[in-house]
């Protein structure tokens, strides 16, 4: 069942979203060659806790860390460790925070040092695809209007959309109904109504859209070993343009 949030619930989600956005501001300064993904995880967890919130990913389905840190060909769910960032890498960071029983969820892909133009284009197109989808997240549209416009934008730029993982509803749980695909025909699914809250998150690959999970049972990588980028925002459907809850 898709739930619509009250003003009080939306305010709690705004609080959680601000914590997530603030965490990204902290990490952006720290992301540079030589830093380990474990160090980034520690920075994020410390900041979230100092805001009076809880790292929502830690322990979720058994996940061992506070952020997902996915490097280069890693699509999602990369686990932080001792690997050091190198100039030319790209890193997708996914962060969730919970405060007052409500959640915020967002992802950003960052360049590390100097990266190739094609890799920078992948990052740019993925972020633009996210906002193309958000532009469709208005009352009266159907859920897959978001999906269709994301897919269309990505494929027009020569990249591919991951189909094995999708966005989701969010609120008093990290993952609620409905699922929000990043592909498909328009005009299908639930009609969007004010008060609905969604986490929209295109995952875009340089090559094939096919992915696989590594033996750690968490890290998802591209099957052809080419790069992948990931952007996500938690948004609320309003009577006008969608409100982005995970942005400062």
Secondary structure as GFF3:
##gff-version 3
##sequence-region A 1 248
A	DSSP	alpha_helix	7	30	.	.	.	ID=ss1
A	DSSP	alpha_helix	37	50	.	.	.	ID=ss2
A	DSSP	beta_strand	54	55	.	.	.	ID=ss3
A	DSSP	three_ten_helix	60	62	.	.	.	ID=ss4
A	DSSP	beta_strand	67	71	.	.	.	ID=ss5
A	DSSP	beta_strand	74	76	.	.	.	ID=ss6
A	DSSP	beta_strand	90	99	.	.	.	ID=ss7
A	DSSP	beta_strand	102	111	.	.	.	ID=ss8
A	DSSP	alpha_helix	117	135	.	.	.	ID=ss9
A	DSSP	alpha_helix	143	156	.	.	.	ID=ss10
A	DSSP	beta_strand	160	161	.	.	.	ID=ss11
A	DSSP	beta_strand	167	169	.	.	.	ID=ss12
A	DSSP	beta_strand	176	180	.	.	.	ID=ss13
A	DSSP	beta_strand	197	200	.	.	.	ID=ss14
A	DSSP	beta_strand	203	205	.	.	.	ID=ss15
A	DSSP	beta_strand	211	213	.	.	.	ID=ss16
A	DSSP	beta_strand	220	222	.	.	.	ID=ss17
A	DSSP	beta_strand	228	230	.	.	.	ID=ss18
A	DSSP	beta_strand	233	236	.	.	.	ID=ss19
A	DSSP	beta_strand	243	244	.	.	.	ID=ss20
###
